[in-house]
Amino acid sequence: HMYPLSFAEFMSVYKGDKYMGLSEYMLYGGIPLVVLRDGAGDKAAALQNLFSEIYLRDICKHNRVKNIGELEDLLNILSSAIGSLTNPEKLKNTFRTAKKSRITSNTIRKYLGYFEDSFLIESAQRYDIKGKAYIETPKKYYFSDLGLRNARINFRQFEQTHSMENVIYNELRMRGYSVDVGVVPIAEKDAEGKVIRKQLEVDFVCNMGSLRYYIQSAFSLPDEAKRTQEIRPFRKIDDSFKKIIITKDIVSPYYDEYGILTVNVYDFLLDAKCLEI
């Protein structure tokens, strides 16, 4: 399994600074053939050509897919919802509503397998941190290369929040971590004193041997309220593994009073050891 270029590798050939570099990396990805092209038009054309001439053609030929339209529609839906929890049943309902399609959840499950086998997407399973058990469904899906994802939707839908989350996921996988989506079940009382059960989410639970990190991807932390929201799941976890917020805000790495480390995304992507400080 060979990944596209990491951001650090991308920056070794990119002519501008890291701020412009990350914007370009999140837009056109890290496939060397595309990175070495000049100009936005050339990069976009190379990505769209890769998608139609290599990925789609090979997937359909190798797996003898008859309904190519359905397969492409599923790719479009996944491209528009990176980092969102979903499952074959939910996707089937989207097809029924939006496309008036009779596609089955089994066919969708099969197509998702084809995409994963071709290294186009990866799935992150949910993990109950308190119960120490995996939750089979729903899952989150991330694109192995954001350029391919953006080409699929003609560069129309560019949300930096989800793109940054996808870049962080890919970087963690390139560094050899297994990456899950964390779930923290809690029970708390509402204004009327009724006990409400809910689940808080930790973006990434990263494991490598005996090492574990809990990571939140927070595009921006403009005020204390947003920070409190981001660290809330961390404060409900009663183990001593390291807890980290990665933000696009330009901040020097620091620990708060709860022992939670905050680092900016540029330091994280360019320095493989920055989580160890």
N, C-alpha and C positions, 0 to 999 in steps of 0.2 A: 504494500500500500504506500504509494508515494503521494504526499500532499503537494499542493501548489506552494509557491514561495511563502515563507513566513514574512511578517512585516520587516523584521531586521534584515532578511535577505533582500527583500524588495528595496529597502533604503540603501543597500550597498550599490545599487545601479541607478537609483533615482537622483535627478539633478537638483531638486528643490529641497526645502526644509521639511522637518518631520510633520509639521502641521498640514501643509499642502499634501505631503506624501500620504498621510493617513486618509485624507479626503479622497485622493485618487485610488488608493488601495481598497477603500470601502466601495468605491464605484465600479472599478474595472477588475478588481481581484488580483491574484498573484500567479496566474498561469504564465510561464516564461514567454511563450509565443506572443502573448498579448502585451505583457510588460514591455517587450522590446519594440513594439510598434510605436510609431510617432503619430500624435494627434488623436483627438477623441473619436473622429469618424472611423479611422483605421482600427482602433481598439474595439469599438462597438461592432464593426463588421466582422472582425476576427472572432469575437465571442459568439455572435449569432451564427456564424458559419460552423464553429465548433459544435454548437448545440444541435443544429439540424443535420450536418453532414457526418458527425462522429457519434455523439451521444445518442440522439434519438434513433438514428438509422441502425446503430449497433444493438441498442436495447430491443427494438422491434424485430430485427432479424434474428438475434440470438434466442429470443423468447417466443418467437412466432406470434407476435401480437397482431390480432386482426383489426381491432377497433382502435386505430391510432389516434383518432379524434378524442376519445375518452382519456387515453393516456396523456395527451397533451393538455386537456382540460384539468386533469389532476395536478400536473406540473404547475399550471398557472395558479391554481388554488393554493398549493404549497408555497409558491413564490411570493404570494401576497400575504402569507401568514407565517413568516419565519418566526420561530421562538414562541409560537402560540400552542397551547395544549390542544391536541386533537386525536382522533382515532378513526378507524375505518367506518364505524357506524355514523359518527358525526359528519364525516366527509360524504357518506352516501346521502345523508339528508340535505347537505349543501347541493349535491348534484340534482336531487329531486326538485328542490325549490328553484334553483337558478337555471338549471339546464333541462328540466322536465325529463331527466334521464332515469332509466330503470337499472342502472349499474348496481351490482350487489356489493356488500361490504367485503365478501371473499375476494372478488376481483380487485377491489381497491387494495386489500391487504397484499395481494400478489404483485400489483404494480409498485407498491411501496418497496417491496422486497427487491424488485428489479432495479429501482433507483438506488437503493443502498448497495446492492451488488456491484453497480457500475461506479461507485464512489461519488455519485452526484450529490447525495444527501446522507446525513447521519442522524440517527435517532438517539435521544437522551431519555432514559427511563426515569420515572418518579421513584424516589426512595424516601420512605417514612423514617426520619432521623430518630424519633423517639422509639418507634416500634421495631427499628432495625430490620425492615422488610421492604421488598420491592413491591410497587403497585403496578400491575401489568399494563393498565391503560387509564387515561390517555397518556400520550408521549409528546415530546417536543421534537420538531425536525429542524435541522440546520443545514445550510448548503456548504459543501466542502470548499466552494469558491464563490464569493459574493458577485464577482463579475458575471458568472454564468447565470446566477439568480436574477441580476438586474437586466441582463440581456433578454431573459425570458419574458420580462414584463416591459420590454422596450424602454428601460430606464425612466419609467413614469413614476414609480412609487418608491421614493427614497427616504425612509425614516431612519435617522441616524441612531436613535435609541436601539432599535432592533438590529441594525447593521453592526453597531458596536458590540452588542451581546453575541452576535454570530462570530465576529472576529475574535473575541475573547475565548469563546468555545473552541474554535479551530486552533488557536494558539495553545490552549491547554492540551488538546489532543495531540498536537505536533510534539509537545514536550513529554508525551508518554503517559499522561494521566488518563484513567478511565473517568468519565464525567457523567454524573447523574443530576437530575433536578430534585432538590430537597423539599420535603414536605414536613412541616412542624404542626401537628394537631394541637389545638389549645381549646380550653373551655373558659369562658368568662361571662360575667353577669352583665345584662343590659340595664337600661335606666329603670326598668320595672323589677329588677331583681331576678329575672329569668336567666337560666344558664344557657348560653349560646355556644354551640360547638362550631369551630371553623378551622380552616387550614391556612397557615402562613407559608409563603414560598421562599426558599433559598435558591437563587438562580442556578448555582453550580455546587455540587458536592464532588470534590476532586480527590481521587485515591491513587496512590502509587506505593505498593508495598504497605508498610506501616504508616506512611505519611498521608495525612488528610488535611485539606483546606476547605473551608466554607467560603464561597465568594458571591458577592452581590455586584451586578453590573448597574451602576447608577450614572446615566449620561451627565447629569448635573446635580449638585447639592447646593441649591441657591440659598437655603435657609435651614434653621434648626429643625423645623417641622418635617422637611423632606428627609433630613438625616435621621431623625427619630423613626420615621416610617421605614427607612432602609435597614436600620439596625434592629428593629423590633423582632424579626424572626431569630436573629442571632442571640438575643437576650433570653429567648425561650429554650435555647439548647443548653442542656446541662452537662456537656463534656468540655474537655480542655483543648480540643483541636483549634487551630488558628482560624480566625475569622477576619475576612478582608473585604473592603469596598474598593472597587476599581471605578474611577470617575474620569470624565474628560476634562474636568476642571484642572487648571494648572496649579497643583499643590505639591509641596515637598512631602515625602512619605512621613506619616505621623501616626502615633497610637493615641486613642482617646482613653478616658478614665475606665472604660470597660475592657481595655486590652484589644480593641478592634483596630486593625491597621487600615489606613486609607492611603492608596497610591494612585497616581494618575496613569491613564491608559498608555501614554507614550513610554513612561518608565517601565511599565509592565511588559510591553511588547518588545522593547529594545534591550532589556536586561533580564535574562532568564533567572537571575538570582535575587531580583528585587523583592520577592515574596518572603525571602529568608531573613530579611533585616530585623 
